[in-house]
Each structure stands twice: as structure tokens, then as C-alpha cells.
Amino acid sequence: MMITLPWHPTRATDRAVYHDDTGCSEAAAIEQQYRRPGMGGRPPCEDCARVLDTAMVGGSPMPVPPLPETRERGCPTCHGQQIAQAGHVMASRALIKVEYRCAVCGTAFLLVRSAFT
């Protein structure tokens, strides 16, 4: 199980829901070319929610692992170059971290840059 940024299928034959968990068998069956980032105005997939509920410990969700970080402009998981900014930007005095999502494998990650370049 890995929580990802939400995405929704584009085919009319797929259910009109969004997915956000790699442990969902329905989501895994949808080919990459039929996936679009975002919720698409759709409700969440019940299976993705059930996978998350299974991970509940003592009524509290398990901590979500931090996003992988890279200084290279490409996906750290599949090394794909089709990436898009996901909206979150974090900055400190020395670093800027921008959240991206890979269009090929769906991985969310942080692109890290020096604040002085």
C-alpha cells in the first residue's frame, strides 16, 4: 500500500471514481494512458478507502512516509521525464522543494533545488 496523489480514469467503461492508493486492485488494472491527475470531480474509490482503513492502528492512520526527493529533473522511481508540478512548494533559506508527479508511473516526489541558483 502506498498513498499517491489522486488520479481518475478517462475511459467511459471505468467507474467514475478517483484512486489514491497503489494497493487498490481496481486501480492497478487501469492502464497508464487512461489515467489523468486529480479527482476529476468524482467521489473516492471505496477500495482505496478500504485499503487505508486496513492500515488504521488504534483508530489513527499509520504515518504516511515522506515523499522521495531528487535533484534530477525526472521521476526517481521509473526515471521518466514526463513530470508535472503538483502544486506544493516548500522553501527555506537554503532549499526549495517543489512537489511533482510522474505521468508515467504516478509517483509523487519532491524536486529539490538550492535557493541560490
Secondary structure by P-SEA (a helix, b strand, c coil): cccccbbbbccccccccccccccccccccccccccccccccccccaaaaaaaaaaccccccccccccccccccccccccccccccccbbbbcccbbbbbbbbcccbbbbbbcccccc
